């Protein structure tokens, strides 16, 4: 999926607050991670590409280690028991937030699932992908490495794609 420079929010745009309960890490607040780059990843367990992508995000988190890039996975519109059942079978090393009422989905203007918002350490939107991303691709790691470079411009129109798959409306929330 190509990284987009504009949709649904342009790089550098102010992002809404994100504070949700999580499965196993208590309430989570994006603001508490200020100073660390963050991937805010919207998904649902019923979404096949979302389920497949979750393993890649877990491997990315392992490569990044503690204190590096933070990942917040936001499950959209599902009840806690269903989400818990999925993650008991497929554990991940990062918080899984619960957006049962879809308030965060609406506030962040998420057009499809999965969707990933990549924020730098100041929580400025730097990269966006609507659709699955190959988090194991070395090119993805190179793009993510730019988040630690404050001189890197937030406008990303010329970035290489993170994944060549085209989005499908069947994955829309």
Residue, then its C-alpha position, 0 to 999 in steps of 0.5 A: x500500500x502506498x503511503x499517502x501524503x494527504x488523505x485523510x489528514x495532511x502531514x503535520x496536521x493536528x491529530x485528535x486526542x486518543x485515550x482508550x481502554x486496552x485489553x491488558x495495559x489499562x487506559x492508554x493515552x497517546x499523549x503519554x508517549x510524547x517523545x517517542x515515534x508511534x504507529x497508531x494502527x486501526x484494525x478489526x479481528x474480522x478483517x482478514x488483511x488486518x489479522x495477517x498484518x498483526x503478526x508483522x506489527x509484532x515482529x516490528x515491535x520486537x525489532x524496535x525493542x523497548x523505548x523505541x517506536x511505540x505501537x498502539x493497535x486500535x480495534x474498531x467496533x468489536x466487543x472486548x470478549x471477541x478481541x480478547x479471544x483473538x489475542x489469546x491465540x495471537x498475542x502481541x507485545x504492544x497495547x490493544x486499545x478498544x474503540x467499541x463505539x467507533x469514536x476514535x475511528x470517526x475522530x481520526x477519519x479512518x477511511x478503511x481497515x486496516x489503516x496506519x498513522x505513523x507519527x514522529x516523536x513530536x506526534x506529527x503525522x509523517x506517514x499514512x497507509x490505508x490498507x495492509x503494510x508489509x512491516x517486515x520489508x526492509x524499505x519499511x524499516x528505512x522509512x520508519x528510521x526517518x522518524x528519528x531524524x528531526x530534519x526530515x521534512x514531513x511532506x512525503x509525496x515521493x516516498x516509495x510504497x510500503x506495500x503494493x496492494x490496492x485497498x478494497x472497499x470490502x475492508x471499510x469500517 
